[in-house]
C-alpha cells in the first residue's frame, strides 16, 4: 500500500510539474520575428538589448542611442530560463560588441527563488563569454514598479546578488536602474508607468536611456 501511495504521489507531482512548467517554445514566433527584423548576418558587432517586455516595449531604443547600431531582441513575458533557451538566436549569433540583459522581473513575480534566477544568469553569462570572450555583458537590474512593489525585498535581494556576481570580471557589468526610478520617498515614481503600473511610458524610458548611455 505504501509503495502504491508513493507511486501515486510521484505521478501527481510529475503531472503538476508538466502542467505548470513553462515551455520556452511558446516564444518561438517572437524569436523568429526578431531574427527576421534583424538578420544576424547583417547585424554583426551591433549592441543587443534582450530580455522581457521592458526591453521589447522600448520602441525608442534606436532613437535614444543614434550613435550606435542597436538590436531590440526583447520578447515579452520571458524569464531567465527562456533567454537561456534562445541564447544563440537572440545573442550569440549576432556576435555583439555589447549585450544588455534584462531578466528576473517575471521570474520573481512568478515565484522563482533568487538561487534559481542566479543559476540561470550564471549559465547565460558563462555561455556568452565562452562563445564571445570579447563581448561586454551588462546586467540590468530588475526595476521597481508600482504593481509589484510588494515584492520589493525579493527584487533587492536579486539585484544585490547580480551586482555581486560582476565583481572581478572585466567583461561583466551591473547597471543599476532601481535607484533612478525611485522618488524622494524611495518608492517607484508613479508618473513613469503605463496604466498597468508595470510597464514604462516615455518618461520612464527617458530615465533608462540617460542611465544606460553611461555604459555605451
N, C-alpha and C positions, 0 to 999 in steps of 0.2 A: 504493500500500500504506500509506504513512504517513497519507494522508488517511483511509483506511478505519479505521486504528487510532485516529486522533483521534476520528472519529465514534463508534466503539465505546466508547472511554473516556468520552466526553461522555454517551453514552446510559447507561452503567453508573452514572456519577455522578448523573445525573438520577433513575434508579431508586432509588439508595441514599437520596438526599435525600427522595424521595417516601415511601419506606418508614419512614424514621426521623424525619421531620419531625413535630412534634406538631400535631395537629388540634384547635384550640380548641373546635370544635363538640362534642367529647366531653363538655364540661361544660354542654351546653345544658339538660339536665334539672335539674341542680343550680341553675343560674341561674334557671330558670323557677320552681323551688320557692321560692327566696329571694324573688322578686317576688310570689309567692303568699302567703308568710308575712308579708311586709312590703310591702303595696301602696304604690307610690311616692306616689300622690296622698294617701294617708292618713298618710304619714310624712315629710312635707317638713320641712326645717330640723332634722332629728334629727342624731345623730352616727353616722357609718358606720364600721364596722370591716370591712376587707376584706383578702383575701389567701388564703394557702394553709391547710392543715389546722390549723395552730397557731391560727388565728382560728376556723375552723369548729368546732373541738372545745372552744372556750371556752364551755362550757354555762352558766357563772355570770356571763356578761358583763353582763346587765341587773341582776342581783342585786349585782354588785360596784360598779355605778355607779347606785344607785337615784335619785339626784337628776337624772339625765339620761335622755332617751329615746334608746336606742341600737339600732342595727340590726346584726345579725351577718350580714354578706354574704361570709363566708369560703367558699371552695369548694376542697375537698380535692384535693391533688396538683397544684395550679395553679402556673404560673410567671409571671414578669413579662409575657411576651408574651400569656398568656391573659387577664390582667387588662386589658391594653391593648385586647384584642379586645372585652371585655364592659364597658368603662368606662362607657358610657351606662347600661346596665341596672343595674350594681352601685353606681355612684356618682353620676353627673351627674343622672340622673332624680330622685334624692332631694333635690337641692339642699341638701346637708347644711351645717351650720354648721362642722363639722369632719369630716375623714376621716383615719382611721388606716390606713396601708398596710403590709402585711407580705408582701413577696415577696423572692425571691433565695435563699431556703433551698433550694428544689428546683432552682433554676437551677444553683447551684453543684454540688450532688450529681449533676446531670445533665450536667455538663461544660461549661456555658456560661462564657464568659470574662467578666471584670469589665467590659470595654468593652461587650460586648453587653448585659449586665444594666443598666448605667448608661444606655445608649442607650434602652432600653425605659422605664426610670424617668423619664428626661428627657421622653420623649413623654407618659407618663402625667401627670406634673406639669404640663406645658405645656397639655395638653388640658383638664385640670380647671380650671386657673387662667384659661384663656381663656374657658371656659364659665361659671365661677363665681368671679369675681375676689375675692369677699368670703369665700370658704371657706378655712379654715385647713387645711393639709395637713401631717400628721405622718408621717414615715417611720420605721417601727420597724426597728431593726437586726436582721438575721438572727441568730438565737440560737445559743449554743453548745450542743452536745448530745454525749452520750457516743458515740452511734452514728456521728457524723460528725466526731469530734474530729480525725481525721487530715487533715481539710480546713480546720483552724482558720486557717491562714495566709491561705487564699483568702477565708474569711469576714471576717477582719480587714482585708484589703485592700479588700473591697467596703464594709465599714462605714466605713472611713476616707474613702472617696470619697463615700459617701452623705452623711456629715456635712459634708464639704467643699462638696457641691452646695447645701447650705442656706444657706451664708454670704451675707449681704447681701440675703436675701429675707425680708421680714416675714411673708409668708403661708406660709412653708415652715420646718418644724422637724424636727430629728432626735432621736429618742428612743432612748437607749442602754439596751438590755435585755441586753447582753452581760455587762457587769461585775456586775450584781446576781445573775447566775446562776452565778457562779464561787465556788469555795471558797477557803480561805486559801492553797492551793497553786496558785491561778489555773487550776483545772481545773473542768469542769462538776460541780455538785453531783449526786451520784448518786441522792439520795432525792427528787428533784423530777420524776422521769420515770416513765412507764408502763413496762411490761416491754420494750417495743421500744427503750427508751433514746433515743427521738427525740421522742415527744410527751409533753407535760407532764401531771402529775397535779394535784390540787387545790393542793398546796403550791407547785408551780411557778406556777400561775395566780395564787396569792396574791401572789407576788413581782411578777408582771406588773401586777396591779391596783394595788399600792402605788406602783409607778413611774409607770404611766400616769395615775394620779389627779392627779399634779402637772401634767399637761398639760391637765387639764379645769378 
